Amino acid sequence: MIASTIDCHDLDLMTTFWGSLLGVETTIEEPFGFLGPSEGRGVTLWLQRVDDEFEGKNRVHVDLVVEDLDAALERVTELGGRVGEAHRWMSYVWRTCADPEDNLFDIMQAQAV
């Protein structure tokens, strides 16, 4: 199993945002929020409450590959995140997004070639 951890200030808000966006079960055991792996996935996402301030661009980010980019982007804003720049590379289109605490991530969709 691989676990990736996102530092955050508001553990409840961030656990709800990511759990809802990914459609997975969540559990909070201070200072961590756990997003349960779905069947067939060997990667999970954890959130950790920290007190230190964040500066600059995060150097590691999550890329979500979806079948319906527009629906996923709408869900990001419904949950309190924001949608940023559009990008295209090879057969992928994606948007850089941010969660409610401004952690950057990408949502991408493969295009028919």
Backbone atoms as SQL, in Angstrom:
CREATE TABLE atoms (id INTEGER PRIMARY KEY, chain TEXT, resi INTEGER, resn TEXT, atom TEXT, x REAL, y REAL, z REAL);
INSERT INTO atoms VALUES
  (1, 'A', 1, 'MET', 'N', 0.845, -1.181, 0.000),
  (2, 'A', 1, 'MET', 'CA', 0.000, 0.000, 0.000),
  (3, 'A', 1, 'MET', 'C', 0.882, 1.233, 0.000),
  (4, 'A', 2, 'ILE', 'N', 0.436, 2.268, -0.674),
  (5, 'A', 2, 'ILE', 'CA', 1.095, 3.565, -0.663),
  (6, 'A', 2, 'ILE', 'C', 0.115, 4.558, -0.071),
  (7, 'A', 3, 'ALA', 'N', 0.590, 5.365, 0.868),
  (8, 'A', 3, 'ALA', 'CA', -0.241, 6.427, 1.439),
  (9, 'A', 3, 'ALA', 'C', 0.436, 7.750, 1.164),
  (10, 'A', 4, 'SER', 'N', -0.302, 8.691, 0.658),
  (11, 'A', 4, 'SER', 'CA', 0.176, 10.047, 0.452),
  (12, 'A', 4, 'SER', 'C', -0.532, 10.928, 1.465),
  (13, 'A', 5, 'THR', 'N', 0.192, 11.862, 2.086),
  (14, 'A', 5, 'THR', 'CA', -0.373, 12.682, 3.153),
  (15, 'A', 5, 'THR', 'C', -0.385, 14.150, 2.754),
  (16, 'A', 6, 'ILE', 'N', -1.502, 14.817, 2.996),
  (17, 'A', 6, 'ILE', 'CA', -1.638, 16.254, 2.772),
  (18, 'A', 6, 'ILE', 'C', -1.704, 16.931, 4.130),
  (19, 'A', 7, 'ASP', 'N', -0.795, 17.873, 4.382),
  (20, 'A', 7, 'ASP', 'CA', -0.856, 18.657, 5.613),
  (21, 'A', 7, 'ASP', 'C', -2.003, 19.657, 5.501),
  (22, 'A', 8, 'CYS', 'N', -2.679, 19.919, 6.611),
  (23, 'A', 8, 'CYS', 'CA', -3.802, 20.847, 6.590),
  (24, 'A', 8, 'CYS', 'C', -3.989, 21.471, 7.965),
  (25, 'A', 9, 'HIS', 'N', -4.785, 22.531, 8.030),
  (26, 'A', 9, 'HIS', 'CA', -5.121, 23.177, 9.293),
  (27, 'A', 9, 'HIS', 'C', -6.481, 22.721, 9.802),
  (28, 'A', 10, 'ASP', 'N', -7.484, 22.691, 8.923),
  (29, 'A', 10, 'ASP', 'CA', -8.844, 22.316, 9.304),
  (30, 'A', 10, 'ASP', 'C', -9.098, 20.864, 8.891),
  (31, 'A', 11, 'LEU', 'N', -8.802, 19.951, 9.788),
  (32, 'A', 11, 'LEU', 'CA', -8.865, 18.528, 9.482),
  (33, 'A', 11, 'LEU', 'C', -10.270, 18.078, 9.084),
  (34, 'A', 12, 'ASP', 'N', -11.297, 18.560, 9.771),
  (35, 'A', 12, 'ASP', 'CA', -12.674, 18.172, 9.435),
  (36, 'A', 12, 'ASP', 'C', -13.051, 18.635, 8.032),
  (37, 'A', 13, 'LEU', 'N', -12.801, 19.898, 7.724),
  (38, 'A', 13, 'LEU', 'CA', -13.121, 20.457, 6.411),
  (39, 'A', 13, 'LEU', 'C', -12.408, 19.705, 5.303),
  (40, 'A', 14, 'MET', 'N', -11.113, 19.491, 5.490),
  (41, 'A', 14, 'MET', 'CA', -10.321, 18.867, 4.434),
  (42, 'A', 14, 'MET', 'C', -10.661, 17.383, 4.259),
  (43, 'A', 15, 'THR', 'N', -10.930, 16.686, 5.348),
  (44, 'A', 15, 'THR', 'CA', -11.320, 15.277, 5.243),
  (45, 'A', 15, 'THR', 'C', -12.653, 15.158, 4.514),
  (46, 'A', 16, 'THR', 'N', -13.592, 16.044, 4.821),
  (47, 'A', 16, 'THR', 'CA', -14.885, 16.048, 4.129),
  (48, 'A', 16, 'THR', 'C', -14.716, 16.374, 2.652),
  (49, 'A', 17, 'PHE', 'N', -13.916, 17.411, 2.332),
  (50, 'A', 17, 'PHE', 'CA', -13.691, 17.801, 0.935),
  (51, 'A', 17, 'PHE', 'C', -13.141, 16.628, 0.132),
  (52, 'A', 18, 'TRP', 'N', -12.022, 16.062, 0.559),
  (53, 'A', 18, 'TRP', 'CA', -11.371, 14.999, -0.204),
  (54, 'A', 18, 'TRP', 'C', -12.193, 13.716, -0.216),
  (55, 'A', 19, 'GLY', 'N', -12.825, 13.363, 0.904),
  (56, 'A', 19, 'GLY', 'CA', -13.666, 12.175, 0.935),
  (57, 'A', 19, 'GLY', 'C', -14.836, 12.289, -0.019),
  (58, 'A', 20, 'SER', 'N', -15.473, 13.470, -0.039),
  (59, 'A', 20, 'SER', 'CA', -16.605, 13.694, -0.944),
  (60, 'A', 20, 'SER', 'C', -16.162, 13.747, -2.392),
  (61, 'A', 21, 'LEU', 'N', -15.052, 14.421, -2.666),
  (62, 'A', 21, 'LEU', 'CA', -14.564, 14.522, -4.038),
  (63, 'A', 21, 'LEU', 'C', -14.211, 13.153, -4.602),
  (64, 'A', 22, 'LEU', 'N', -13.585, 12.311, -3.782),
  (65, 'A', 22, 'LEU', 'CA', -13.158, 10.996, -4.250),
  (66, 'A', 22, 'LEU', 'C', -14.210, 9.916, -4.061),
  (67, 'A', 23, 'GLY', 'N', -15.271, 10.219, -3.300),
  (68, 'A', 23, 'GLY', 'CA', -16.334, 9.247, -3.079),
  (69, 'A', 23, 'GLY', 'C', -15.888, 8.063, -2.242),
  (70, 'A', 24, 'VAL', 'N', -15.093, 8.331, -1.189),
  (71, 'A', 24, 'VAL', 'CA', -14.596, 7.256, -0.335),
  (72, 'A', 24, 'VAL', 'C', -14.989, 7.512, 1.117),
  (73, 'A', 25, 'GLU', 'N', -14.975, 6.444, 1.902),
  (74, 'A', 25, 'GLU', 'CA', -15.249, 6.536, 3.329),
  (75, 'A', 25, 'GLU', 'C', -14.108, 7.270, 4.019),
  (76, 'A', 26, 'THR', 'N', -14.430, 7.990, 5.099),
  (77, 'A', 26, 'THR', 'CA', -13.401, 8.717, 5.842),
  (78, 'A', 26, 'THR', 'C', -13.482, 8.378, 7.322),
  (79, 'A', 27, 'THR', 'N', -12.355, 8.498, 7.993),
  (80, 'A', 27, 'THR', 'CA', -12.260, 8.314, 9.430),
  (81, 'A', 27, 'THR', 'C', -11.291, 9.360, 9.956),
  (82, 'A', 28, 'ILE', 'N', -11.625, 9.969, 11.092),
  (83, 'A', 28, 'ILE', 'CA', -10.708, 10.914, 11.717),
  (84, 'A', 28, 'ILE', 'C', -10.249, 10.348, 13.041),
  (85, 'A', 29, 'GLU', 'N', -8.949, 10.275, 13.186),
  (86, 'A', 29, 'GLU', 'CA', -8.297, 9.905, 14.443),
  (87, 'A', 29, 'GLU', 'C', -7.185, 10.920, 14.625),
  (88, 'A', 30, 'GLU', 'N', -7.462, 11.971, 15.406),
  (89, 'A', 30, 'GLU', 'CA', -6.534, 13.083, 15.569),
  (90, 'A', 30, 'GLU', 'C', -5.093, 12.617, 15.694),
  (91, 'A', 31, 'PRO', 'N', -4.178, 13.243, 15.012),
  (92, 'A', 31, 'PRO', 'CA', -4.318, 14.393, 14.132),
  (93, 'A', 31, 'PRO', 'C', -4.472, 14.007, 12.659),
  (94, 'A', 32, 'PHE', 'N', -4.976, 12.806, 12.368),
  (95, 'A', 32, 'PHE', 'CA', -5.087, 12.345, 10.991),
  (96, 'A', 32, 'PHE', 'C', -6.531, 12.175, 10.539),
  (97, 'A', 33, 'GLY', 'N', -6.755, 12.417, 9.267),
  (98, 'A', 33, 'GLY', 'CA', -7.980, 12.044, 8.578),
  (99, 'A', 33, 'GLY', 'C', -7.591, 10.991, 7.556),
  (100, 'A', 34, 'PHE', 'N', -8.304, 9.888, 7.535),
  (101, 'A', 34, 'PHE', 'CA', -7.973, 8.789, 6.628),
  (102, 'A', 34, 'PHE', 'C', -9.068, 8.650, 5.582),
  (103, 'A', 35, 'LEU', 'N', -8.667, 8.558, 4.343),
  (104, 'A', 35, 'LEU', 'CA', -9.590, 8.298, 3.252),
  (105, 'A', 35, 'LEU', 'C', -9.357, 6.861, 2.848),
  (106, 'A', 36, 'GLY', 'N', -10.363, 6.018, 3.074),
  (107, 'A', 36, 'GLY', 'CA', -10.218, 4.583, 2.852),
  (108, 'A', 36, 'GLY', 'C', -10.015, 4.244, 1.406),
  (109, 'A', 37, 'PRO', 'N', -9.173, 3.255, 1.156),
  (110, 'A', 37, 'PRO', 'CA', -8.987, 2.817, -0.225),
  (111, 'A', 37, 'PRO', 'C', -10.252, 2.133, -0.730),
  (112, 'A', 38, 'SER', 'N', -10.595, 2.397, -1.955),
  (113, 'A', 38, 'SER', 'CA', -11.717, 1.718, -2.587),
  (114, 'A', 38, 'SER', 'C', -11.250, 0.358, -3.080),
  (115, 'A', 39, 'GLU', 'N', -12.182, -0.524, -3.326),
  (116, 'A', 39, 'GLU', 'CA', -11.833, -1.854, -3.815),
  (117, 'A', 39, 'GLU', 'C', -11.030, -1.726, -5.103),
  (118, 'A', 40, 'GLY', 'N', -9.947, -2.443, -5.167),
  (119, 'A', 40, 'GLY', 'CA', -9.111, -2.409, -6.362),
  (120, 'A', 40, 'GLY', 'C', -8.054, -1.326, -6.353),
  (121, 'A', 41, 'ARG', 'N', -8.030, -0.477, -5.330),
  (122, 'A', 41, 'ARG', 'CA', -7.026, 0.581, -5.255),
  (123, 'A', 41, 'ARG', 'C', -6.042, 0.265, -4.144),
  (124, 'A', 42, 'GLY', 'N', -4.758, 0.364, -4.464),
  (125, 'A', 42, 'GLY', 'CA', -3.740, 0.119, -3.469),
  (126, 'A', 42, 'GLY', 'C', -3.126, 1.394, -2.933),
  (127, 'A', 43, 'VAL', 'N', -3.729, 2.523, -3.239),
  (128, 'A', 43, 'VAL', 'CA', -3.214, 3.815, -2.788),
  (129, 'A', 43, 'VAL', 'C', -4.294, 4.480, -1.952),
  (130, 'A', 44, 'THR', 'N', -3.889, 5.090, -0.864),
  (131, 'A', 44, 'THR', 'CA', -4.842, 5.808, -0.031),
  (132, 'A', 44, 'THR', 'C', -4.299, 7.202, 0.265),
  (133, 'A', 45, 'LEU', 'N', -5.171, 8.080, 0.678),
  (134, 'A', 45, 'LEU', 'CA', -4.809, 9.457, 0.967),
  (135, 'A', 45, 'LEU', 'C', -5.079, 9.741, 2.426),
  (136, 'A', 46, 'TRP', 'N', -4.120, 10.330, 3.108),
  (137, 'A', 46, 'TRP', 'CA', -4.270, 10.725, 4.500),
  (138, 'A', 46, 'TRP', 'C', -4.163, 12.229, 4.589),
  (139, 'A', 47, 'LEU', 'N', -4.796, 12.797, 5.608),
  (140, 'A', 47, 'LEU', 'CA', -4.648, 14.221, 5.914),
  (141, 'A', 47, 'LEU', 'C', -4.116, 14.332, 7.330),
  (142, 'A', 48, 'GLN', 'N', -3.243, 15.281, 7.559),
  (143, 'A', 48, 'GLN', 'CA', -2.648, 15.453, 8.880),
  (144, 'A', 48, 'GLN', 'C', -2.757, 16.902, 9.308),
  (145, 'A', 49, 'ARG', 'N', -3.352, 17.112, 10.505),
  (146, 'A', 49, 'ARG', 'CA', -3.452, 18.470, 11.039),
  (147, 'A', 49, 'ARG', 'C', -2.066, 18.910, 11.499),
  (148, 'A', 50, 'VAL', 'N', -1.644, 20.083, 11.028),
  (149, 'A', 50, 'VAL', 'CA', -0.370, 20.667, 11.442),
  (150, 'A', 50, 'VAL', 'C', -0.603, 22.128, 11.799),
  (151, 'A', 51, 'ASP', 'N', 0.270, 22.673, 12.614),
  (152, 'A', 51, 'ASP', 'CA', 0.144, 24.074, 13.015),
  (153, 'A', 51, 'ASP', 'C', 1.015, 25.011, 12.194),
  (154, 'A', 52, 'ASP', 'N', 2.061, 24.490, 11.556),
  (155, 'A', 52, 'ASP', 'CA', 2.959, 25.377, 10.825),
  (156, 'A', 52, 'ASP', 'C', 2.293, 25.907, 9.562),
  (157, 'A', 53, 'GLU', 'N', 2.766, 27.073, 9.133),
  (158, 'A', 53, 'GLU', 'CA', 2.213, 27.739, 7.953),
  (159, 'A', 53, 'GLU', 'C', 2.827, 27.165, 6.679),
  (160, 'A', 54, 'PHE', 'N', 2.079, 27.251, 5.601),
  (161, 'A', 54, 'PHE', 'CA', 2.533, 26.787, 4.305),
  (162, 'A', 54, 'PHE', 'C', 3.030, 27.991, 3.515),
  (163, 'A', 55, 'GLU', 'N', 4.097, 27.791, 2.768),
  (164, 'A', 55, 'GLU', 'CA', 4.594, 28.862, 1.915),
  (165, 'A', 55, 'GLU', 'C', 4.930, 28.294, 0.553),
  (166, 'A', 56, 'GLY', 'N', 4.559, 29.016, -0.495),
  (167, 'A', 56, 'GLY', 'CA', 4.913, 28.617, -1.845),
  (168, 'A', 56, 'GLY', 'C', 4.080, 27.473, -2.375),
  (169, 'A', 57, 'LYS', 'N', 4.435, 27.045, -3.563),
  (170, 'A', 57, 'LYS', 'CA', 3.732, 25.966, -4.256),
  (171, 'A', 57, 'LYS', 'C', 4.086, 24.619, -3.638),
  (172, 'A', 58, 'ASN', 'N', 3.055, 23.771, -3.461),
  (173, 'A', 58, 'ASN', 'CA', 3.365, 22.430, -2.974),
  (174, 'A', 58, 'ASN', 'C', 4.108, 21.667, -4.070),
  (175, 'A', 59, 'ARG', 'N', 5.113, 20.914, -3.669),
  (176, 'A', 59, 'ARG', 'CA', 5.982, 20.250, -4.634),
  (177, 'A', 59, 'ARG', 'C', 5.470, 18.876, -5.030),
  (178, 'A', 60, 'VAL', 'N', 4.602, 18.290, -4.255),
  (179, 'A', 60, 'VAL', 'CA', 3.985, 17.016, -4.591),
  (180, 'A', 60, 'VAL', 'C', 2.491, 17.275, -4.678),
  (181, 'A', 61, 'HIS', 'N', 1.843, 16.748, -5.700),
  (182, 'A', 61, 'HIS', 'CA', 0.410, 16.959, -5.818),
  (183, 'A', 61, 'HIS', 'C', -0.269, 15.698, -6.335),
  (184, 'A', 62, 'VAL', 'N', -1.572, 15.656, -6.173),
  (185, 'A', 62, 'VAL', 'CA', -2.401, 14.536, -6.601),
  (186, 'A', 62, 'VAL', 'C', -2.918, 14.819, -8.000),
  (187, 'A', 63, 'ASP', 'N', -2.901, 13.813, -8.869),
  (188, 'A', 63, 'ASP', 'CA', -3.533, 13.879, -10.185),
  (189, 'A', 63, 'ASP', 'C', -4.693, 12.898, -10.182),
  (190, 'A', 64, 'LEU', 'N', -5.884, 13.394, -10.455),
  (191, 'A', 64, 'LEU', 'CA', -7.068, 12.547, -10.527),
  (192, 'A', 64, 'LEU', 'C', -7.453, 12.382, -11.995),
  (193, 'A', 65, 'VAL', 'N', -7.573, 11.145, -12.454),
  (194, 'A', 65, 'VAL', 'CA', -7.990, 10.871, -13.827),
  (195, 'A', 65, 'VAL', 'C', -9.460, 10.498, -13.784),
  (196, 'A', 66, 'VAL', 'N', -10.286, 11.243, -14.527),
  (197, 'A', 66, 'VAL', 'CA', -11.742, 11.059, -14.500),
  (198, 'A', 66, 'VAL', 'C', -12.273, 10.836, -15.905),
  (199, 'A', 67, 'GLU', 'N', -13.496, 10.344, -15.981),
  (200, 'A', 67, 'GLU', 'CA', -14.147, 10.159, -17.282),
  (201, 'A', 67, 'GLU', 'C', -14.913, 11.398, -17.718),
  (202, 'A', 68, 'ASP', 'N', -15.372, 12.225, -16.768),
  (203, 'A', 68, 'ASP', 'CA', -16.143, 13.422, -17.081),
  (204, 'A', 68, 'ASP', 'C', -15.503, 14.618, -16.385),
  (205, 'A', 69, 'LEU', 'N', -14.645, 15.315, -17.110),
  (206, 'A', 69, 'LEU', 'CA', -13.903, 16.435, -16.544),
  (207, 'A', 69, 'LEU', 'C', -14.820, 17.545, -16.060),
  (208, 'A', 70, 'ASP', 'N', -15.804, 17.914, -16.852),
  (209, 'A', 70, 'ASP', 'CA', -16.702, 19.008, -16.467),
  (210, 'A', 70, 'ASP', 'C', -17.439, 18.705, -15.166),
  (211, 'A', 71, 'ALA', 'N', -17.933, 17.486, -15.021),
  (212, 'A', 71, 'ALA', 'CA', -18.648, 17.106, -13.789),
  (213, 'A', 71, 'ALA', 'C', -17.710, 17.139, -12.586),
  (214, 'A', 72, 'ALA', 'N', -16.478, 16.672, -12.764),
  (215, 'A', 72, 'ALA', 'CA', -15.511, 16.681, -11.662),
  (216, 'A', 72, 'ALA', 'C', -15.162, 18.102, -11.247),
  (217, 'A', 73, 'LEU', 'N', -15.012, 18.996, -12.206),
  (218, 'A', 73, 'LEU', 'CA', -14.687, 20.390, -11.894),
  (219, 'A', 73, 'LEU', 'C', -15.843, 21.072, -11.172),
  (220, 'A', 74, 'GLU', 'N', -17.056, 20.762, -11.581),
  (221, 'A', 74, 'GLU', 'CA', -18.231, 21.304, -10.895),
  (222, 'A', 74, 'GLU', 'C', -18.261, 20.830, -9.447),
  (223, 'A', 75, 'ARG', 'N', -17.920, 19.573, -9.228),
  (224, 'A', 75, 'ARG', 'CA', -17.903, 19.014, -7.869),
  (225, 'A', 75, 'ARG', 'C', -16.850, 19.712, -7.007),
  (226, 'A', 76, 'VAL', 'N', -15.694, 20.025, -7.584),
  (227, 'A', 76, 'VAL', 'CA', -14.638, 20.743, -6.846),
  (228, 'A', 76, 'VAL', 'C', -15.180, 22.057, -6.291),
  (229, 'A', 77, 'THR', 'N', -15.856, 22.832, -7.126),
  (230, 'A', 77, 'THR', 'CA', -16.358, 24.129, -6.662),
  (231, 'A', 77, 'THR', 'C', -17.518, 23.965, -5.687),
  (232, 'A', 78, 'GLU', 'N', -18.371, 22.960, -5.888),
  (233, 'A', 78, 'GLU', 'CA', -19.464, 22.698, -4.937),
  (234, 'A', 78, 'GLU', 'C', -18.939, 22.402, -3.545),
  (235, 'A', 79, 'LEU', 'N', -17.772, 21.754, -3.472),
  (236, 'A', 79, 'LEU', 'CA', -17.187, 21.359, -2.193),
  (237, 'A', 79, 'LEU', 'C', -16.298, 22.432, -1.575),
  (238, 'A', 80, 'GLY', 'N', -16.179, 23.590, -2.234),
  (239, 'A', 80, 'GLY', 'CA', -15.406, 24.695, -1.669),
  (240, 'A', 80, 'GLY', 'C', -14.004, 24.843, -2.220),
  (241, 'A', 81, 'GLY', 'N', -13.662, 24.066, -3.237),
  (242, 'A', 81, 'GLY', 'CA', -12.365, 24.211, -3.885),
  (243, 'A', 81, 'GLY', 'C', -12.466, 25.208, -5.022),
  (244, 'A', 82, 'ARG', 'N', -11.367, 25.376, -5.752),
  (245, 'A', 82, 'ARG', 'CA', -11.396, 26.280, -6.897),
  (246, 'A', 82, 'ARG', 'C', -10.717, 25.645, -8.092),
  (247, 'A', 83, 'VAL', 'N', -11.141, 26.085, -9.267),
  (248, 'A', 83, 'VAL', 'CA', -10.632, 25.558, -10.525),
  (249, 'A', 83, 'VAL', 'C', -9.736, 26.623, -11.148),
  (250, 'A', 84, 'GLY', 'N', -8.561, 26.203, -11.596),
  (251, 'A', 84, 'GLY', 'CA', -7.597, 27.137, -12.176),
  (252, 'A', 84, 'GLY', 'C', -7.356, 26.877, -13.648),
  (253, 'A', 85, 'GLU', 'N', -6.097, 26.994, -14.028),
  (254, 'A', 85, 'GLU', 'CA', -5.677, 26.962, -15.427),
  (255, 'A', 85, 'GLU', 'C', -5.975, 25.649, -16.138),
  (256, 'A', 86, 'ALA', 'N', -6.249, 25.774, -17.442),
  (257, 'A', 86, 'ALA', 'CA', -6.461, 24.608, -18.304),
  (258, 'A', 86, 'ALA', 'C', -5.145, 24.249, -18.989),
  (259, 'A', 87, 'HIS', 'N', -4.928, 22.943, -19.209),
  (260, 'A', 87, 'HIS', 'CA', -3.702, 22.453, -19.835),
  (261, 'A', 87, 'HIS', 'C', -4.048, 21.334, -20.813),
  (262, 'A', 88, 'ARG', 'N', -3.158, 21.097, -21.748),
  (263, 'A', 88, 'ARG', 'CA', -3.316, 20.002, -22.704),
  (264, 'A', 88, 'ARG', 'C', -1.933, 19.414, -22.959),
  (265, 'A', 89, 'TRP', 'N', -1.865, 18.093, -22.960),
  (266, 'A', 89, 'TRP', 'CA', -0.619, 17.401, -23.271),
  (267, 'A', 89, 'TRP', 'C', -0.967, 16.047, -23.859),
  (268, 'A', 90, 'MET', 'N', -0.413, 15.758, -24.995),
  (269, 'A', 90, 'MET', 'CA', -0.677, 14.522, -25.723),
  (270, 'A', 90, 'MET', 'C', -2.192, 14.298, -25.795),
  (271, 'A', 91, 'SER', 'N', -2.680, 13.176, -25.237),
  (272, 'A', 91, 'SER', 'CA', -4.125, 12.903, -25.339),
  (273, 'A', 91, 'SER', 'C', -4.881, 13.322, -24.070),
  (274, 'A', 92, 'TYR', 'N', -4.270, 14.129, -23.200),
  (275, 'A', 92, 'TYR', 'CA', -4.923, 14.536, -21.955),
  (276, 'A', 92, 'TYR', 'C', -5.234, 16.027, -21.941),
  (277, 'A', 93, 'VAL', 'N', -6.374, 16.345, -21.352),
  (278, 'A', 93, 'VAL', 'CA', -6.695, 17.720, -20.994),
  (279, 'A', 93, 'VAL', 'C', -6.900, 17.718, -19.486),
  (280, 'A', 94, 'TRP', 'N', -6.499, 18.788, -18.832),
  (281, 'A', 94, 'TRP', 'CA', -6.688, 18.848, -17.385),
  (282, 'A', 94, 'TRP', 'C', -6.749, 20.276, -16.905),
  (283, 'A', 95, 'ARG', 'N', -7.237, 20.410, -15.681),
  (284, 'A', 95, 'ARG', 'CA', -7.296, 21.696, -15.008),
  (285, 'A', 95, 'ARG', 'C', -6.560, 21.563, -13.685),
  (286, 'A', 96, 'THR', 'N', -5.765, 22.562, -13.376),
  (287, 'A', 96, 'THR', 'CA', -5.146, 22.630, -12.062),
  (288, 'A', 96, 'THR', 'C', -6.185, 23.211, -11.119),
  (289, 'A', 97, 'CYS', 'N', -6.386, 22.553, -9.989),
  (290, 'A', 97, 'CYS', 'CA', -7.394, 22.956, -9.011),
  (291, 'A', 97, 'CYS', 'C', -6.725, 23.159, -7.656),
  (292, 'A', 98, 'ALA', 'N', -7.494, 23.666, -6.710),
  (293, 'A', 98, 'ALA', 'CA', -7.009, 23.814, -5.337),
  (294, 'A', 98, 'ALA', 'C', -8.118, 23.408, -4.388),
  (295, 'A', 99, 'ASP', 'N', -7.736, 22.750, -3.289),
  (296, 'A', 99, 'ASP', 'CA', -8.712, 22.399, -2.262),
  (297, 'A', 99, 'ASP', 'C', -8.977, 23.635, -1.395),
  (298, 'A', 100, 'PRO', 'N', -9.830, 23.551, -0.387),
  (299, 'A', 100, 'PRO', 'CA', -10.163, 24.737, 0.416),
  (300, 'A', 100, 'PRO', 'C', -8.974, 25.382, 1.137),
  (301, 'A', 101, 'GLU', 'N', -7.855, 24.671, 1.286),
  (302, 'A', 101, 'GLU', 'CA', -6.671, 25.267, 1.913),
  (303, 'A', 101, 'GLU', 'C', -5.575, 25.558, 0.890),
  (304, 'A', 102, 'ASP', 'N', -5.954, 25.627, -0.382),
  (305, 'A', 102, 'ASP', 'CA', -5.067, 25.979, -1.494),
  (306, 'A', 102, 'ASP', 'C', -3.982, 24.961, -1.825),
  (307, 'A', 103, 'ASN', 'N', -4.167, 23.694, -1.466),
  (308, 'A', 103, 'ASN', 'CA', -3.275, 22.639, -1.943),
  (309, 'A', 103, 'ASN', 'C', -3.640, 22.358, -3.393),
  (310, 'A', 104, 'LEU', 'N', -2.657, 22.399, -4.270),
  (311, 'A', 104, 'LEU', 'CA', -2.908, 22.209, -5.692),
  (312, 'A', 104, 'LEU', 'C', -3.029, 20.735, -6.047),
  (313, 'A', 105, 'PHE', 'N', -3.908, 20.441, -7.002),
  (314, 'A', 105, 'PHE', 'CA', -4.041, 19.105, -7.577),
  (315, 'A', 105, 'PHE', 'C', -4.591, 19.263, -8.978),
  (316, 'A', 106, 'ASP', 'N', -4.440, 18.233, -9.792),
  (317, 'A', 106, 'ASP', 'CA', -4.931, 18.266, -11.170),
  (318, 'A', 106, 'ASP', 'C', -6.049, 17.255, -11.351),
  (319, 'A', 107, 'ILE', 'N', -7.027, 17.642, -12.172),
  (320, 'A', 107, 'ILE', 'CA', -8.069, 16.705, -12.605),
  (321, 'A', 107, 'ILE', 'C', -7.937, 16.610, -14.115),
  (322, 'A', 108, 'MET', 'N', -7.754, 15.381, -14.602),
  (323, 'A', 108, 'MET', 'CA', -7.484, 15.202, -16.024),
  (324, 'A', 108, 'MET', 'C', -8.393, 14.154, -16.655),
  (325, 'A', 109, 'GLN', 'N', -8.546, 14.302, -17.966),
  (326, 'A', 109, 'GLN', 'CA', -9.370, 13.373, -18.738),
  (327, 'A', 109, 'GLN', 'C', -8.643, 13.064, -20.024),
  (328, 'A', 110, 'ALA', 'N', -8.602, 11.789, -20.390),
  (329, 'A', 110, 'ALA', 'CA', -8.018, 11.394, -21.674),
  (330, 'A', 110, 'ALA', 'C', -9.011, 11.745, -22.776),
  (331, 'A', 111, 'GLN', 'N', -8.496, 12.266, -23.862),
  (332, 'A', 111, 'GLN', 'CA', -9.307, 12.607, -25.022),
  (333, 'A', 111, 'GLN', 'C', -9.118, 11.553, -26.090),
  (334, 'A', 112, 'ALA', 'N', -10.161, 11.295, -26.863),
  (335, 'A', 112, 'ALA', 'CA', -10.052, 10.347, -27.977),
  (336, 'A', 112, 'ALA', 'C', -9.055, 10.894, -28.993),
  (337, 'A', 113, 'VAL', 'N', -8.214, 10.027, -29.508),
  (338, 'A', 113, 'VAL', 'CA', -7.223, 10.459, -30.507),
  (339, 'A', 113, 'VAL', 'C', -7.534, 9.907, -31.862);
